[in-house]
Amino acid sequence: MKKKINLKYPLYFKEFECIGGKCEDSCCIGWDIDIDKQSFRKYHKVDNDEMREMFHKNVHNNPDYTDVEIDYGKIKLNADKRCPFLDECNYCIIYSKLGEDYLSNVCTHFPRVMNKVDGQLEISLDIACPEAARIILNKEEGIEFAQNDENINKYIISGTIDTKQKEYEDHPLRYFKEIRQFCLDLMKNREYTLNERMYVLGDFLCALEEECEYDCSNVLEFIDNYNIKEATSEYEKDSLNYILQISFFKNVVDSLNILEEIDSEKFKEATRELLQGLDIKDKEDLAENPHKYIEAFESYNENYVDKYNYIFENYIVNFIYNNLFPFSESDSMFEGYIMLLVRYSFMKFYLAGKYMNNKQESKDNIVKFVQVFSKAIEHDKNYMLEVLDYIIENDYDNMEFAKMLIL
């Protein structure tokens, strides 16, 4: 049952409509599927004998649930990681036989992302969905936002921030809305290159975090007085950093054991193409042939990343909005920044390495890869936590490391 509520949302939100069985990377394949308590009980009491038997067989209690509105139960996936309620055309038989009201909260809501900031509901879309990725990433004009009363079905609130809480009295979270708005405005400002914007974003958050270590009362003044142009002048690209970057991300790929641990066959295939393209047998390969890699990565960036940089801008703007950035990883604003930068640079690393292997690229391929990356890596919190731990343990959580990634 839809009801009208006041929402803030990116304008692209109204363009989205699930394409169901036509989707090339169904959200009902490869992921655990959570069932809320109300849906769980409805399933086991349904009048349809055939469906009730299927529910009894495939929908089970989750003893480790964290929220009855989300993961009270789980659907047991088939051996090929498919939801047992998908028909041969990848359409949901719960929907076709019982109607939309019988879909669980998770199944109804995805790929929508709902947050609440000071009581205001904010909704956007997750790029892990192929159709959402196409809509969001292909916006050459960028992402704009609106606020209005809209009809909405079941929803799950992913994150909540109440800036007026007493515990945030002397914490930058008190000024979350102003900080995030500065970040959004900066990343949409095409007066500067995307790499310049990413550098300034880090410089701003690093300096703001240092300011807040002593006194958070001047945050608004700090934002007003921050000089973007001056900060941009400090950014300088060093092509030799490509070698350091390749070495870092190659270690990440090896340590995460992606070919064994990741379920996504598409991401595994991308990883095989990456490794074949890089053709790094040992550390000596990088040291002995640095120009081979520098030229390849620079060529890819000039021919494709620069040409389609709005794709990456849209990814970053969408991430900032729907992940409550810069508090997307922890209470540390700079950790949020470093991990956003890692995502951005990791994707470009993969794309350049794949290109070294097959010498083929297009706008559609870039969009498809960003979606595959998001579904495979971002939705596995363990992987991103492992990367963050690795960065902190090696003292990489600083602007010198950030400069190495911004190329």
Buried (B, 14 or more C-beta within 10 A) or exposed (E): EEEEEEBBBBEBBEBBEBEBBEBEBBBBBBBEBBBBBBBBEBBEEBEEEEBBEBBEEBBBEBEEBEEEBBBBBBBEBEEEBBBBBBEEEBBBBBBEBBEBEBBBBBBBBBBBBBBBBEEEBBBBBBBBBBBBBBBBBBBEEBBEBEEEEBEBBBBBBBBEBEBEEEEBEEBBBBBBEBBBEBBBEBBBBEEBBBBBBBBBBBBBBBBBBEBBEEEBEBBEEBBEEBEBEEBBEEBEBEBEBBBBBBBBBBEBBEEBEBBEEBEBEBBBEBBBBBBEBBEBEEEEBBEEEBEBBBEBBBEBBEEBBEEBBBBBBBBBBBBBBBBBBBBBBEEBBBBBBBBBBBBBBBBBBBBBBBBBBEEEBEBEBBBBBBBBBBBBBBBBEEBBEBBBEBBEEEEBBEBEBBBBBBB
